[in-house]
Amino acid sequence: MKIAVCDDDGIIREQIKDYLKSYSEATVFDYSSGKKMISSGERFDLIFLDIEMDDCNGMDIAAELRWKNIDSHIVFLTSHDEFMAEAFKVKAFRFLTKPVKREDFDEALKEAEKEINSRQMVYFTSKGANVSLWNDEIVYIESSGDGTILYDCSGKSYIITEPIKYWRVFLTEKCFTGYTSHILCL
């Protein structure tokens, strides 16, 4: 799992990285600035993101990530819980107050890992092109003649020759976890 720790406070970054040392499955990236994190071009499974940084606002950084369709799990770090309501607007995964307690961190990491690992890559061919999507990017699939049409969260549709029973074999309702409007037409 690729994890970014983004906070302008070096002590907090070191604390989070220290907590992550016991988690051997992680590749950890360290950023003192949200702008540096975004300009790195890296994509992360999980981001520990400070809200109040010297050069930028973490909420703005999260909004930019979402605008770019980057669906990383974001755990906000802050000393001010009045930002909590705003965090929902950018689909924050968790909200941890500073100083970060180990038990709160462990719980957030465990839940993030569970969600991230439940993702499944789906491969198919549409109009001669090979396509891959995460299962939670699929909004719905509908039957169309002998084949199907798959719709993703960005509004794209894919015409696929496989029948609906093909999808039923390996996609279950639990695969559709990213959005509340998922429908599987059988």
C-alpha positions as MATLAB code, in Angstrom:
seq = 'MKIAVCDDDGIIREQIKDYLKSYSEATVFDYSSGKKMISSGERFDLIFLDIEMDDCNGMDIAAELRWKNIDSHIVFLTSHDEFMAEAFKVKAFRFLTKPVKREDFDEALKEAEKEINSRQMVYFTSKGANVSLWNDEIVYIESSGDGTILYDCSGKSYIITEPIKYWRVFLTEKCFTGYTSHILCL';
ca = [
       0.000    0.000    0.000;
       1.303    3.470   -0.926;
       0.846    5.963    1.889;
       1.568    9.709    1.959;
       2.153   11.624    5.170;
       1.619   15.318    4.433;
       2.019   17.794    7.287;
       4.129   20.923    7.669;
       4.943   19.891   11.249;
       7.968   17.580   11.143;
       7.190   16.161   14.591;
       3.737   15.008   13.470;
       5.160   13.526   10.246;
       7.730   11.585   12.277;
       5.037   10.388   14.700;
       2.841    9.073   11.862;
       5.819    7.468   10.106;
       6.831    5.872   13.422;
       3.318    4.429   13.794;
       3.600    3.080   10.241;
       6.920    1.292   10.918;
       5.057   -1.669   12.355;
       3.081   -1.903    9.135;
       5.441   -3.680    6.741;
       3.009   -3.599    3.792;
       3.430    0.171    3.363;
       5.624    2.295    1.153;
       5.590    5.673    2.889;
       6.146    9.045    1.222;
       6.849   12.148    3.325;
       5.689   15.651    2.323;
       5.914   18.931    4.230;
       3.582   20.589    1.729;
       0.339   19.630    0.019;
       1.481   21.370   -3.145;
       4.655   19.249   -3.196;
       2.591   16.107   -2.727;
       0.316   16.946   -5.670;
       3.190   18.056   -7.912;
       4.972   14.742   -7.249;
       2.451   13.039   -9.534;
       2.327   10.031   -7.205;
      -0.970    8.295   -6.525;
      -1.573    7.004   -3.031;
      -3.909    4.478   -1.507;
      -3.970    6.414    1.760;
      -3.054    9.999    2.643;
      -2.589   11.395    6.141;
      -3.192   15.088    5.412;
      -2.874   18.111    7.675;
      -5.642   20.670    7.232;
      -3.704   23.787    8.244;
      -0.329   24.078    6.539;
       1.832   27.146    5.956;
       1.645   27.067    2.169;
      -1.867   25.686    1.638;
      -5.091   24.415    3.125;
      -5.464   20.633    3.318;
      -9.152   20.900    2.404;
      -8.149   22.631   -0.843;
      -5.587   19.905   -1.531;
      -8.224   17.214   -0.937;
     -10.695   19.053   -3.195;
      -8.063   19.195   -5.940;
      -7.419   15.461   -5.601;
     -11.144   14.739   -5.907;
     -11.455   17.126   -8.866;
      -8.725   15.074  -10.574;
     -10.730   11.885   -9.821;
      -8.099   10.660   -7.381;
      -9.910    8.473   -4.901;
      -7.237    8.010   -2.240;
      -8.473    7.421    1.278;
      -7.823   10.696    3.114;
      -7.317   10.840    6.866;
      -7.258   14.454    7.995;
      -4.934   15.499   10.810;
      -5.809   18.648   12.747;
      -5.949   20.331   16.100;
      -9.345   21.860   15.263;
     -12.389   19.616   15.069;
     -14.536   22.447   13.653;
     -13.266   21.366   10.202;
     -14.950   17.981   10.521;
     -18.153   18.963    8.696;
     -16.147   20.381    5.791;
     -14.134   17.142    5.565;
     -17.230   15.261    4.419;
     -17.444   17.478    1.324;
     -14.178   15.988    0.032;
     -15.083   12.426    1.041;
     -12.646   12.162    3.921;
     -12.154    8.662    5.240;
     -11.288    9.659    8.826;
     -10.535   12.704   10.929;
      -7.821   12.437   13.598;
      -7.114   15.182   16.109;
      -3.580   16.119   17.121;
      -1.786   14.873   19.028;
      -2.723   11.629   17.290;
      -3.427    8.794   19.716;
      -1.986    5.431   18.738;
      -5.278    3.566   19.187;
      -7.131    6.060   16.942;
      -4.399    5.796   14.317;
      -4.410    1.981   14.409;
      -8.193    1.868   14.018;
      -8.130    4.263   11.044;
      -5.301    2.333    9.365;
      -7.004   -1.024    9.914;
     -10.297    0.189    8.428;
      -8.566    1.879    5.493;
      -6.598   -1.273    4.735;
      -9.780   -3.345    4.826;
     -11.521   -1.047    2.334;
      -8.510   -0.691    0.056;
      -7.946   -4.449   -0.063;
     -11.604   -5.099   -0.900;
     -11.103   -3.393   -4.266;
     -10.916   -5.632   -7.285;
      -9.635   -4.747  -10.744;
     -12.100   -5.597  -13.509;
     -10.782   -6.251  -17.037;
     -12.872   -6.324  -20.212;
     -12.857   -5.413  -23.902;
     -15.082   -2.694  -25.334;
     -15.062   -1.847  -29.054;
     -11.736   -3.638  -29.481;
      -9.984   -1.762  -26.666;
      -8.793   -3.404  -23.456;
     -10.208   -1.619  -20.408;
      -9.493   -1.943  -16.688;
     -11.535   -0.383  -13.898;
     -11.728   -0.807  -10.159;
     -14.928   -2.574   -9.148;
     -16.027    0.440   -7.101;
     -15.796    2.671  -10.187;
     -18.634    0.701  -11.806;
     -21.927    2.493  -11.324;
     -24.115   -0.087  -13.038;
     -24.313   -2.712  -15.744;
     -27.338   -3.231  -17.935;
     -28.311   -5.947  -20.342;
     -28.328   -4.896  -23.994;
     -29.308   -7.577  -26.506;
     -26.826  -10.441  -26.154;
     -24.273   -8.193  -24.434;
     -24.101   -5.540  -21.746;
     -23.378   -1.859  -21.254;
     -21.205   -0.912  -18.303;
     -21.320    2.626  -16.863;
     -18.504    4.023  -14.726;
     -18.402    6.808  -12.161;
     -16.890    9.294  -14.609;
     -19.946    8.995  -16.878;
     -18.340    6.789  -19.532;
     -20.199    3.808  -20.945;
     -18.689    0.655  -22.436;
     -20.425   -1.712  -24.855;
     -19.390   -5.258  -24.021;
     -20.190   -8.486  -25.850;
     -20.410  -10.620  -22.688;
     -23.933  -11.270  -21.359;
     -25.126  -10.159  -17.942;
     -24.544  -13.670  -16.515;
     -20.813  -13.156  -17.197;
     -20.795  -10.270  -14.725;
     -22.873  -12.107  -12.155;
     -20.123  -14.722  -11.783;
     -17.542  -12.411  -10.244;
     -19.283   -9.146   -9.352;
     -21.526   -9.159   -6.332;
     -23.371   -6.263   -4.718;
     -20.567   -5.946   -2.176;
     -18.284   -4.993   -5.083;
     -20.291   -1.834   -5.573;
     -19.056   -0.040   -2.465;
     -17.799    3.316   -3.744;
     -21.103    4.977   -4.594;
     -24.579    4.714   -3.141;
     -26.400    4.616   -6.484;
     -25.046    1.291   -7.764;
     -27.524   -0.910   -9.570;
     -26.896   -4.270  -11.193;
     -29.625   -5.026  -13.730;
     -30.083   -8.784  -13.954;
];
